[in-house]
Amino acid sequence: MAATFEQWSAQFSAQVNFKVCNAAERLFANDEGCRIYLADKKLTDGDVRGVAAALQCNNTLTNLDMGGASFGRPGAQALADALRSNTSLRELHLRYTETLADGAIPLAEALRGGGAPMLEVLNLTGCGLDGETACVVGECLAGCKHVVEVSLSQNEGCGDGAAAGIAAGIAAGATPRRVNVHSCGMTDKGLGLLADALRRDTHMEQLNLSSNKFSDVGAEALAEALRANTTLRRVMLVNSPGIGQRGWAALQAAVEARGGALEVIDA
C-alpha cells in the first residue's frame, strides 16, 4: 500500500485520469472536511483503484462523488476494501454508474460489515441494479447505523428487490429518514413489504414511490400502514396510473386520520 502521494504517483499516475491524481494528492494531504468531486469523469476500474488506494491513507474525507462513472466490479471491489477501514465518509454518490450492476454487491457487503460506519447518504440512482443486487444493498442498511438518506431510484430492473431489501434492513434496525425508490419497477408485492416495515418504523420522514406499478391493492396496504406510522411526513406517488379511485380514497382517508401531519403527493 502506498504510504505517500509520491509512492502512489509512481504506481498509478500513468494509468489514471489526471483529475484522479489531483484527488489523490488531496486525500494524502488529509485536509479537514475533505470532499472529492469526480462526477461525470467516466472513471474506469483503474481510476477507481487509484482513488481507493489513496483513500486507505485518508481519515478526513466526508463526501465522495463518482457519479456517471464507467467502472464495474473490479473498481467496486477496490473501493469496498478501502471503505472497510474508513471512519470519516459521510456521503457516497455513485449515481448513473450503469456498469455497477454486480459491483454494488461488494460495496454493500463492506457497508454491512461495518465499513464507513459514519455514512449518512448512499446514492445508487440509475446504476443498473437487478432485483437480487438491490435487495442486498437494501439489507446492508442494517449495518449503516447513521444512514439518513438512500436512493435506489431509476433502477428499473430491480422490481420488488429494492423494497424487499429496505424492508429487511429496517426490520434489522436500519433508520433511514429519506428513501427514494422512484422508477424501480416495483409492484404491489414490494409496496406491501414496505408497508409492513412502515407499521413498525419510527424514523422515516420521506418516501418517494413515484413511477412504479401499483394498483388499488398496494395503495390500500400503504394507506393502512400510514395510519399506524407516526413519523412519515411526505409520500410521493407521482405518475401512478394503476392506482384508481378506491386506492386514492384510502390514501386520502389516511392523510385525514393523521390530522394534517402527512402529505401524499400525486402530481
N, C-alpha and C positions, 0 to 999 in steps of 0.2 A: 504493500500500500504506500502510495506517495505521501511523504510527511511534509513536504513543502511545495509551493507553487512551482519552483524550478524543477523539482523531480516530476511533478505532474506534467509540466510542459514538455519535458523530454520524452515522456511516454505518450502523450495524447495530442499535442499541438498540431502535428502534421496530419491528423486524421479527423479533426472535428471542425465544426463551424467556428469562425473567428468570434462570434458572439458567445459561444460556449467558453472560449479562452478567457474572455472578459469576465464572464460569470464565475469561472473557476478562480480567477485571481481575487475576486471579491469574497468568495467563500473561504479561501485560505486566509484572508485578512481578518475574518471573524468580527466584522463591524457589528455593533449592537443593532438589533432590529433589522437585519439584512433581508431584503426582498429581491428575488430573482425573477425577472420577466423575460421569458423566451418564447412567448406565444407566437404562433404563425411563422415560425422559422423552419418548419418542416424537418424537425430534428430526427436524425436517424438513430438506429441502435447504437452506433459508435458514439454519436453525440451524447446520448443519454448515459452511456457507460462513463464518459468523461465527467459529466455532471455528478453522477453517483460517486465516483472516486473522490472528487473534491468535497462532496457533501459529508463523506466519512470523517473529514478533518474539521468539520464546522460544528459549532454549538450555538449559533446565533440566528440562523435562518428562520424566518417566521412565515414567509409566503413564497411558494414555488409554483410558477405558472408556465407550463409547457404545452398549452393547448395548441391544437392544429398541427400536431407532430406526425411523423411517419414511422415511429418505432413500434416494434412488436414485442414478443415475449422475451427475447434476449435483453433488450434495453429495460423492459419492465422488471426482469429478474434482478438486474444490477441495481435498479432504483429500490426495489424491495429490500435487498440486502443492506443498502445504505440506511433505509428507514428503520431497520431493526435496532440500530444504535442511536437514532436521532431523538433528542429530547426537547427540541425547540420549535419544530414546524407546527404552524397553526392552520395554514391553508394549503391544499394541494389541488391545483387546477390542471386537468388533462383533457378538457372538453374538445370534442371533434377530432380526437386521435382515432380515426376509424380503423386503424390497423391494430388496435389494442385488444381486439376481441378476446383472445385467450390469455393475453398478458396481464389482464386485470386480476386473474386468479392469484399469482404470486404476490401481487400488491395487497390483495385482500387478506391473504394468509399472514403477511407480515404485520398488518394492522391488527388482525385478530389476536396475534401472538404478543401484542404489547408494543409494537413498533410505533414511533411517532405518538407517544401517549398524550401529547397536548393538542393533537389535531382537532380543529373545530369545524373546518369546511372541507368537504370532499366533493369535487365536481367532475363527474364522468359523463356529462351530457354528450350524446351523439358519438359514442365510442364503439358502435357495432356489437354491443354485448348481446349474447343469446340468453335464453331463459336460465340455463344452468349457471352461467357466469354471473348474471345479475343476482341470482339467488345467493351465491357465495359472497358477493360484495355486500348485499344487504345484511347477511348474517354476521359479517365482520364488524358491524357497528357495535355489537355487544362488547368488543374489546376496545372500543374507542369511547372512553368514558366522558370525554369533553366535546364530542361532536355535536354541533347545534344545527348544522345545515348539510344536507346531502342531496345531490341531484343525479338521477339516473335517467333524466328525460331524453326524449328523441332516440332512444334505443328501441326501435320499433319491433325488432325481432325477439325481444325478451319476454313478451307476453305477460303471463302472470308470475314469472320468476322474480321480478323485482319486488312485487307485493309480498310474495312468499318469504323472501329473504328479509325484507324490512320488518315484516310482522314477527318473524323468528327472532330478529335482533332485538326488537322491543320487548318480546317475551323474556329474553335473556338479560334484560337490564339496560338496553340502549335508550338514550333520552334525547333524540333529535328534536329540535323545535321547528325546523322548516324542512319539509320533504317535497321534492319535485319529481313526479313520475309522469309528467306530461308526455303524450305520444309514445307510449310503451307497448301498445297493442294489448293492453290489459282488458280482461273480460269481467263479468260478474263474479266469477270464481275468485279472481285476485282481489276484487273490491271487497268481497266477503271476508277474506283473510285480513285485510287492513281494518275492516270494520270491527272484527273481533279484537284486534290489537288496540283499537281506539277506545273500546269499552273500559280497558284497564289502564290506558296511558294517562299520565298526568303532566306531560311536558310539551307535547306537540302543540304549536300555535298556528301553523300554516301548512296546508296540504294542497298541492296542485295536481289535480286528476284530469285535467283538460285533454281533449282529443284522444280518448280511449274508446272502448267498445262496450259501454254499459247499457243495460236496459232498465226497465222499472224494477226488476228483481234486485239488481245491485243497488239501485238508488234507495230502495226501501230498507235494505240491510244497512246501508250507510246512515240513513235517517235515524234508525233505531239506536245506532252507536252514538250519533251526535247528541241524542237526548241524554245519554249516560255520561258522555265526556264533558268535563268542565273547563278545559284549558284551550281547546281549539277555538281560534277566533276567525279564521278565514279558510274556506274550501273553494277551490276553483274548479268548475266543471264546464268551462267554455268549450264549444264545439262537441257537444254530447247529444247528437241527434237521435240516438237509440233510446234515450230517456223520454218517456211520454208523460201525459198529463198526471197519471197516477203517481209516478215517481217524483215529479216536481212538487206535487201536492204534499207528499210525505216529507220531502226536504223542507218545504216552507213551514210545515207544522213543527218540525224540529227546531227551526230558527225561532219561531214564536215561543216555543217552550223554553228556549234559552234566554228569553227576555231581552233580546237585542244584543246579547254578548257574542253572537255568531253571525257571520256573513257568508252566504253561498253565492258565488259569482257565476253566472251562466252566460254572460255576454260581455 
